[in-house]
Amino acid sequence: MLQVNVIREQREKVIEGLRKRGLNSIDTTIDQVLALDQQRKETQRKQDDLLAESNGLAKEIGSLMKSGNKEEAEKLKVRTAELKKQTSDLSPELTRMEEELQKLLYSIPNVPAEKVPAGKSAEENITVHTFGSIPTLSEDALPHWELIKKYDIIDFDLGIKIAGAGFPVYKGKGAKLQRALINFFLDEAEKQGYREIQPPIVVNEASGYGTGQLPDKEGQMYHATADNLYLIPTAEVPITNLYRDVLVNENDLPIKNVGYTPCFRREAGSWGAHVRGLNRLHQFDKVEIVQIRKPEESYAVLDEMCAYVQSLLEKLELPYRKLLLCGGDMGVNSATTYDMEVYSGAQKRWLEVSSVSNFETYQANRLKLRYKNKEGKTQLLHTLNGSALALPRIVAAILENNQTKDGIKIPKVLVPYTKFEMID
């Protein structure tokens, strides 16, 4: 959530930044925020003045009573009662304005950073790095949804029987490959100084608002209505919410956490080859890295996090490209996002496997996540997160790119985890 003082002090810069997202009429909403905030401040000032007058009269009444001037004191008591009623009458109006202001602020996305290009869709993202060669497969190479049937390692029909479409059952070497990838990703993160967290996979409404899934993404989350809990779309949500309403000790910075969780998303997608098989699921596994840093450090840290994710892909021997997302293709919380996409040989297309984002103070403002610097000033921190990595499309690319006439070769780095070299 944007800070009102930032909007007030940098109105033109905020509007210019938000137009990178294609929000060409955002100035209307921005001016509504500023007008409502001004109205709220004036009402608050009026209430404060009434309270100050009432407190002053209370002291005067006390003095009059002590001096025996009860008649004059009674006159002032009448005025005090009037002031209290006026003060009380302003309270619901102030509450209404604060709620309306909060609702408006929730509706405004984060301002894209200066480096983020303007654009409305993925076609306007910028490729900033590529690694590896596009695999050359035989003409009879199979897409992963055929390979999983051939080797009986993932079963979508059983998932439909148990839960519905988008909930696959992993079997035998398919299940072992999943576990191998999870353990590999967690071990690599630990080497980079991340502390492992095993969070709940449901969150309350306050947590959803804290990291920005609510009110923006209600329709994309599974909602357990009886308890008003939400199944998490990513471990970012519970891990970042560990620090909601926390004043962090500067000595505890930087904060680097990693967590493995299943993830749940209702919007698993439309029909077509681009969402077949593992390409888009309602439930999938993911390892997530989360950092909380001082503002002046966060963009160097964003680069470090990207480099770390890229190192995982290189160790898995997967060709990938790194994209800087344009304003219109970023999530509402993000100030800057890089996507990593691996090349899927049999599908002959790029598959997104990771997003690494800097939210700057957008989440921290919602979370009231702050620290006190050496000068004693309380500041909002910056939050960052990245998929490291999401499993389904990694598995799809491994299966497709490594298929041979004898079976599917397991990347060397995973063999100590799988305890086998081939799926055959």
LOGU-554579 format. One record per residue: residue in three letters; x, y, z of N, C-alpha, C in turn. Coordinates in steps of 0.02 Angstrom, whole numbers, plus 50000, padded with zeros to 5 digits. Each point is the difference from the previous one (the first is absolute). Example, Ala and Ser with C-alpha at 12.3 -4.5 7.8 and 13.67 -1.06 7.14 Angstrom:
# LOGU-554579
ALA506604971650390499555005950000500455006050000/SER499825005349964500425005950003499615005550037/
***
This chain:
# LOGU-554579
MET500424994150000499585005950000500445006250000/LEU499845004749957500395006249997499875004350061/GLN500505003750020499935004650056499705006549976/VAL499525002650039499665006249979500495005849995/ASN500495000350046500475005549997500434999749937/VAL500154993949976500384999349937499575002349942/ILE499374998250000499545002149946499955007750000/ARG499955002950060499935007350005500635003549976/GLU500574997550023500635003549985500264998649930/GLN499804994449970500274998049935499424998349951/ARG499485004150001499404998549961500154998549927/GLU500375004349967500134999249929500424993849986/LYS500494998850043500434994149991499604993650009/VAL499554999850049499574994250012499554998749939/ILE499695005349975499554999349943500384997649938/GLU500585003049989500414998149942500204992750005/GLY500204997850060500194993050010499424995349988/LEU499425001550026499414995749993499754999649928/ARG500155005149962499804999849929500404994849961/LYS500584997950028500374994549969499604993550000/ARG499524999750046499574994150005499405000649953/GLY499965005449963499425001149956499425003250035/LEU500125002750060499475003350039499985007449983/ASN499725001649943500055006849974499555005050036/SER499494997550036499565004650037500114999550075/ILE500594997650020500144999050071500015006650039/ASP500125005649965500025006450034499355001650037/THR499434997549974499365001150033500004996850069/THR500234993750003500024996450064500505003250048/ILE500575002149972500515003250042499725006450031/ASP499655004049961499725006350026499434998650050/GLN499644994549991499494998150049500334998450067/VAL500574996549997500374998450061500225006450035/LEU500295004649962500265006150030499445004350029/ALA499445000549965499435004050024499714996950064/LEU499934993450000499714996650058500475000450059/ASP500654999549987500485000550055500005007050030/GLN499935005149957499975006850025499375001150042/GLN499444997349977499385000450037500064996450067/ARG500324994249999500104996350062500435003850049/LYS500535003149975500455003950043499645006050031/GLU499595003249960499635005950025499504997950053/THR499674994549989499514997450050500364997950063/GLN500584996749992500404998050059500235006150038/ARG500215005249964500235006250032499425003250039/LYS499415000049970499415002850033499844996250064/GLN500034993349996499874996050059500535001250054/ASP500635000549979500545001350048499915006850034/ASP499785005149962499885006650029499444999850051/LEU499474996249983499444999350047500214996550064/LEU500414994849992500254996450059500455004450042/ALA500425004049967500455004650036499605005150039/GLU499475002749969499585005050034499654996750060/SER499754993949988499654996450054500474998650059/ASN500614998049986500494998650053500185006450037/GLY500055005549962500155006450032499445002250047/LEU499374999149977499435001850042499964995650062/ALA500194993649993499984995550058500465002550055/LYS500585002449981500475002750050499715006350031/GLU499685004249958499725006350025499424998650048/ILE499604994949983499444998150044500274997850068/GLY500544996249999500304997750063500225005850043/SER500305005149968500235005950037499415003950029/LEU499475000749960499405003750022499674996550059/MET499974993349997499694996250054500405000850064/LYS500665000049994500435000850059499905006850032/SER499895005249956499925006850027499285001550021/GLY499554995049992499315000850022499545003349949/ASN500255001349940499595003349949499624994749960/LYS499514996850033499644994449970499565002249941/GLU499715005950005499555002349947500375000649933/GLU500595002950002500405000849938500244993149976/ALA500164995750048500234993249982499454996249963/GLU499375000850024499444996549968499905002449929/LYS500115006549988499935002749931500534996749954/LEU500604999350027500534997049959499864992549988/LYS499674996750049499844992949991499524999049941/VAL499545004849991499544999749944500395000349934/ARG500475004649998500425000749939500424993749989/THR500254997050055500404993949994499594994349971/ALA499384999550022499564994849974499885000949925/GLU499915006349979499915001549929500624997949960/LEU500585001550027500644998349966500084992449994/LYS499824996450054500064992849998499544996949948/LYS499405002849994499534997549949500265001449930/GLN500275005949989500285001749934500594995449983/THR500414998750051500574995549990499774993049983/SER499504997750037499734993249989499684999549931/ASP499665005249979499674999949934500514999649943/LEU500605002650011500514999849947500334993149993/SER499974995950052500354993549999499774995449944/PRO499334998949991499804995649945500185002849931/GLU500005006649994500195003149937500744998849985/LEU500415000550052500714998649992500114992749982/THR499654995550032500064992949985499804998649928/ARG499465003149977499774999049931500535002349951/MET500305005950013500505002749954500634995750000/GLU500204997550058500604995850004499894993449963/GLU499404997150006499854993849965499975001149924/GLU499715005649980499965001649928500705001349971/LEU500415003450039500695001449978500394993549994/GLN499924995550049500344993549997499794996149939/LYS499355000049986499744996549941500295002849936/LEU500055006549995500305003149940500734998149993/LEU500375000250056500714998449998500114992749980/TYR499564995550024500054993049980499904999049925/SER499645004549969499844999349929500575002349954/ILE500515003350029500545002849960500604995250001/PRO500234997649942500594995649998500645003750021/ASN500524996150009500655002950014500265003949940/VAL500415005050013500295004049946500604996449971/PRO500014998549936500594996649970500635004250009/ALA500554996650011500655003450007500205003349934/GLU500485004450004500225003849941500214995549943/LYS500344994450015500274995649948499454996049964/VAL499414999650030499464995849972499725003349937/PRO499974996349944499725002949939499245000650003/ALA499735004949965499285000549993499754994349955/GLY499394997850011499724994849958499394997050032/LYS499604996549958499374997250024500004992450004/SER500474996749965499974992749997500704997049996/ALA500024993350002500644996449999500425001449938/GLU499675001949945500365001549938500475005950008/GLU499895004150051500425005950010500524999150055/ASN500074993850026500554998650046500664999949963/ILE500545001050038500675000649969500434994150022/THR500284996449952500474994650015500685003150017/VAL500254998750061500635003050021500574995050004/HIS499834993449997500534995050004499744993349975/THR500424996349966499824993249979500584995350018/PHE499834993750011500504995050018499834993449966/GLY500514996749974499914993349972499755000049929/SER500004994149970499784999149932499314996749998/ILE499615002049951499344996949990500124992649984/PRO499694995450037500124992949988499734997849931/THR500384995849968499774997049936499774992950015/LEU499354998949993499724993550016499814996349935/SER499924993550005499804996149941499295001849980/GLU499834998449939499345001849974499434996650039/ASP500154994350030499484996450037500015001750074/ALA500345005550019500025002150070499305001550026/LEU499884998250062499335000650030499965005950048/PRO499435003450003499905004950053499934996450067/HIS500085003650054500024996750066499354996550017/TRP499435002549976499374996750017499944993049968/GLU500404998849949500034993249972500544995950035/LEU500555003250017500554996550034499784997350068/ILE499605003950037499794997750067499554993849995/LYS499634999549945499604993949990500454994149981/LYS500485001449956500444994749976500394996850058/TYR500235004250047500424997450055499604999350065/ASP499355001649998499554999150058500285003450062/ILE500155006549994500295003750056499555005550028/ILE499535002449961499525005050023499334998249970/ASP499475000250041499344997849977499485005450011/PHE499785003049946499495005250004499314997150010/ASP499874994149972499344996950007499854998250073/LEU500504997450035499904998650070499885006350040/GLY500355005449982499895006450033499295002649991/ILE499744999149939499315002049986499524995950042/LYS500134993550006499584995650040499985002250073/ILE500575002050027500055001850071499775007150013/ALA500205004849958499895007150015499695003949942/GLY500224998649938499785003949943500595001749955/ALA499865003349945500535001849953500505004750033/GLY500644999249982500525004450026500314997750065/PHE499854993750021500284997250062500324993349983/PRO500615000049972500314993749978500234995750059/VAL500044993549987500294995250047500694998049974/TYR500525001050041500684998249981500144993050026/LYS500294995749958500104993050018500724997849987/GLY500244995350041500654996949987500555005149990/LYS500344999449942500565004649987499775007249989/GLY499365000949983499745006849995499975003350068/ALA499784996350051499985002650068500715001250026/LYS500454995349985500695000850023500345006049967/LEU499845001349937500285005949966499755006450034/GLN499365000250018499735005850036500395001150065/ARG500074994750039500345000650064500735002049991/ALA500314997349948500715001649986500075007549986/LEU499575002649958500035007149983499895004450062/ILE499514998350040499865003950061500625000150045/ASN500284994150013500584999750045500615003549971/PHE500094999449934500555003449967499935007650008/PHE499415002649987499885007250005500105002450072/LEU499764996350048500085002050070500734999850021/ASP500354994849980500714999550018500415005749969/GLU499865001749937500355005449967499865006750034/ALA499375001050022499835006250034500365000650067/GLU500054994450035500355000050064500735002049990/LYS500314997649946500695001849986500085007649989/GLN499465003249977500025007249988499785004150060/GLY499924996750057499855003750062499275001050015/TYR499564996549964499285000550014499824995250058/ARG499575002350044499754995950055499354996649978/GLU499964993550010499414996449978499415001150048/ILE499425001449970499385001050037499494994949974/GLN499634996950044499444995849979499365003250026/PRO499675004149959499435003950024499344996349991/PRO499465002550029499334997349984499855001049926/ILE499574995749973499815000849929499315003249994/VAL499735002350056499405004349999500175006450037/VAL499685005549979500115006550033499345003350014/ASN500005004550049499395003850015499955006149955/GLU499455003550007499875005849957500525005450008/ALA500215001250062500505005250013500654998649963/SER500194993649996500614998249964499915001249925/GLY499414998449974499865001249929500055007449982/TYR499755004250045500055007349989500725002350008/GLY500364996950047500685002150014500474999649941/THR499954994549961500454999249943499685001749933/GLY499365002250002499705002649939499604995149958/GLN499884993950026499574995449963499275002250006/LEU499835003150055499345003050010500095007650002/PRO499525003749973499384997749969500064998549925/ASP500604999549974500104999649927499854993049971/LYS500144994750038500004993349969499534995150035/GLU499445002450028499554995350034499794994249955/GLY499855001649937499754994949954500524994849980/GLN500645001450014500534995449981500214995550058/MET499725001150060500204996350059499444995450023/TYR500194994150024499514995550031499845002650069/HIS499355000850014499775003250062499614995050041/ALA500254998450060499634995750047499545004650040/THR499395000649975499555005350026499794998950072/ALA499944993750022499784998750069500485003250051/ASP500645000049984500515002750045500305006549974/ASN499785002249942500265006049968500764999749993/LEU500244994349975500714998949987500104998849925/TYR500595001849975500164999449930500594995249991/LEU499944995349952500584995949981500505004449965/ILE500634999250016500515004749975500144999049925/PRO500095005449963500214999549930500764999449993/THR500365001550054500734999950001500235000650073/ALA500594997250015500275000550068500185007250019/GLU500065004349950500135007150014499515002850050/VAL499374997949995499475003050042500124998550074/PRO500024993750022500124998950071500695002150024/ILE500514999149959500685001650023500085007550009/THR499755004049954500065007350008499575002450059/ASN499424996850010499565002050054500274998350069/LEU500544996150004500334999050065500205006750030/TYR500095005049957500275006450023499475005649998/ARG499364998049995499465005050002499995003250070/ASP499945006850001499985003850063500634999250042/VAL500574999249966500634999050036500475005949988/LEU500305002550054500545004849995500654996050006/VAL500324998949943500594995649997500605003450031/ASN500374996350041500635002550026500505000249943/GLU500345005749992500475000749945500544994650000/ASN500164997650059500514994750006499764993349971/ASP499344999349992499724993849972499965000149924/LEU500195005549970500005000549927500674997849973/PRO500054997149940499444998549956499614993850021/ILE499374999649980499584994150012499964996249935/LYS500204993650001500004995849940499674993350019/ASN499414998849973499644993950015499854996149936/VAL499954993450006499804995749945499484995150026/GLY499514998449959499514995150021499734996049942/TYR499884993650013499664995749952499274999250023/THR499545001049953499294998750014499664997649937/PRO499454996350007499544999549944499665006849991/CYS499805001549939499685006449984499344998549964/PHE499515004450010499334998749974499755006249963/ARG499784998949938499735005549960499394997749961/ARG499465003750009499374997949969499995001349925/GLU500405005049977499955002149930500464995949956/ALA499934993450002500484995749965499985000849925/GLY499485003149973500085002049930499484997649951/SER500115002149939499564998849944500214993649964/TRP499654998649946500184994149959500585001749954/GLY500374994949980500525001049951500654996650022/ALA500454999049952500634996650015500435003750050/HIS499935006750002500435004050045499834998850073/VAL499424996850015499844998550070499914992550011/ARG500234996049952499944992750008500504997250050/GLY499844994250026500474996550044500215004150060/LEU500645000750008500285003550058500065007549989/ASN499805002449943500105007149984499625004750047/ARG499414997850022499625004150048499564995550042/LEU500075000750066499664995450046499645003950055/HIS499524996650032499675002950059500434999050063/GLN500384994650002500454998650056500684998249973/PHE500525003150027500684998549978500485001550058/ASP500604997449993500525001050052500485005549979/LYS500235003750050500465005549985500445001450060/VAL500625001749986500465002550052500065007549988/GLU499915003850053499985007449995500545003050044/ILE500355005049973500485003950040499715006950013/VAL500095002450062499735006550021500555003750037/GLN500095006349982500485004250036499665006450023/ILE500225002450057499795006550027500635004150012/ARG500035005749966500635003849999499885007550010/LYS500555003550016499985007350001499895002649930/PRO499655005649993499855002749933500615000949956/GLU500545002450029500595001549958500354993749974/GLU499824994250027500334993849979499594995949950/SER499365001649994499544995149970500124998649926/TYR500245004949961500094998649929500634995949986/ALA500515000850041500584995649994499794992950020/VAL499574999450050499764993550023499564996849946/LEU499605004049966499594997349945500444996749948/ASP500555003349983500474997049951500304993550027/GLU500174999950064500284994050031499504994249998/MET499375001650014499484994850001499894997249929/CYS500025004349951499944997749930500594995549983/ALA500605002150019500594996049984499954993150033/TYR499734999850061499924993650035499514995449962/VAL499435002749980499514996049963500304997649934/GLN500375004449966500334998049938500504994450012/SER500355000150057500494994750014499654993250008/LEU499405000050027499624993750007499844997149931/LEU499785004449955499824997749933500624997549963/GLU500565003350010500624997849968500234993250027/LYS499924999050065500184993550029499554994449976/LEU499385001849984499524995149972500104999149924/GLU500475003949972500174999549929499405001649955/LEU499625005150021499415002049962500145006749965/PRO499885000449935500065006549966499465004750026/TYR500195006350012499505004650027500135007049973/ARG499515004250010500095007249987499725003950059/LYS500295005850010499805004650054499665006049969/LEU499405001550024499615005549972499885005450053/LEU500075006249980499775005750041499295001549979/LEU499534999250047499305000949982499825007449991/CYS499565001249952499755006849990499475001550053/GLY499815006250006499545002250052499354996250001/GLY499714998749941499354996949996500004992550012/ASP500604996950001500044992750010500224998250070/MET500145005150042500214998750069499394999150045/GLY500104996450056499494999650051499905006850032/VAL499425001050030499835006650027500475002150057/ASN500294995150035500435001650058500705002249979/SER500214998149941500715000549982500205006949973/ALA500625002050018500305005949970500464997949942/THR500304994150006500424997249947499954992450003/THR499904996849943499984992749997500414997449942/TYR500404994950014500344996149948499694993149998/ASP499844997649941499774993149991500564995849971/MET500044993850022500444995049969499574995049963/GLU500164998849938499624995249959500484994749973/VAL499804993750006500414994649972499694998049933/TYR500444997349957499754997849934499784992750004/SER499404998849977499724993350000500064997249930/GLY500444994949992500204997649934499434997149959/ALA499584995850029499474996849961499435004849986/GLN499875004750045499475004949988500255005849957/LYS500675000749997500315005349961499755006950022/ARG500025001050066499785006550027500345001250067/TRP499995006350020500295002050064499484999450055/LEU500214997450058499554999150057500265003850060/GLU499595004350028500205003850060500074995250059/VAL500575000450034500114995750059500165004050063/SER500135006549991500165004150059499855007349986/SER499745003350051499965007350001500385002450061/VAL500445004849991500395002950055499835007550002/SER499745002250057499725006850003500255003950060/ASN500055006649989500115004850054499365003950009/PHE499714999750059499375003650014500135006850031/GLU500645001650012500185006150035499595000450065/THR499665005750013499635000750064499274998249993/TYR499794997649941499284999049987499694995050049/GLN500324994250008499754995150048500135002350071/ALA500605002650012500195002050068499525005250029/ASN499745004449958499525005050023499354996750023/ARG499784995049962499404996250021500144996150064/LEU500604997150004500184995750056500205003950063/LYS500135006549992500305004150053500664996850023/LEU500404998349950500654996850010500555005249997/ARG500305001550058500475005650004500634998150039/TYR500485004449997500584999450044500225007050021/LYS500395000350054500255006450024500745000549982/ASN500175005149961500705000749978500445002950055/LYS500645000749985500485002250051499865007050025/GLU499665004049959499825006950021499365000050042/GLY499704994150010499394999650040499365001149961/LYS500065000649934499415001249958499694993349980/THR499344999550006499654993949980499845000349925/GLN500204994849963499904999749928499674993549979/LEU499635000249945499754993949969500574996349968/LEU499984993350003500494995849967499774998349930/HIS500434996949961499834997549933499924992450004/THR499504997349965499914992849996500134997749929/LEU500314994049995500154997049935499844992650004/ASN499814997149944499904992749999500134997249931/GLY500114993449998500124996849936499834992550003/SER499764997449945499904992749994500684996949988/ALA500164995050042500674997049994500004992550015/LEU499604996349966499615001749940499314996850005/ALA499555001949952499364996549993500114993649961/LEU499734994550025500184993449973499684998049934/PRO499355001249988499684996649943500345001149933/ARG500165006149983500295001349934500744998149998/ILE500335000150058500684997350003499984992649983/VAL499534996450030499924992849986499844999049926/ALA499545004049973499814999449930500625000849955/ALA500415005150013500595001249959500524994550008/ILE500104997550061500484994550011499784993949961/LEU499364998350004499754994049966500085000749924/GLU499805005749974500005000949927500715000749973/ASN500405004250031500675001549973500494994250007/ASN499874995550049500474994650014499764993249977/GLN499494999849958499754993649976500484997049948/THR500114993550007500424996349953499624993649982/LYS500294996149954499684993749981499994995050057/ASP500455001150049500044995350056499615002350062/GLY499755006149997499645002750058500175007350010/ILE499865002650059500115007150015500585000650048/LYS500525003749979500595000950042499865005150055/ILE500214998350059499945004650057500615004650001/PRO499915006650009500585004550006500484997550054/LYS500655000549985500514997250046499935002650071/VAL499825006350007499975003050066499454996950043/LEU499504996949968499444997150037500114992650017/VAL500484996749967500094992850010500134998250073/PRO500405003850038500084998350071499345000350039/TYR499525003749975499355000650033499514994649976/THR499994998749934499534995049973500234993050013/LYS500674999050002500314993450006499914995949936/PHE499805003249945499984996749935500195005149946/GLU500254997549944500245004349946499515000449942/MET499544995349997499534999949942499304998450024/ILE499525003049966499314997750006499874995749939/ASP499894993550011499924995449944499484994750016/
***
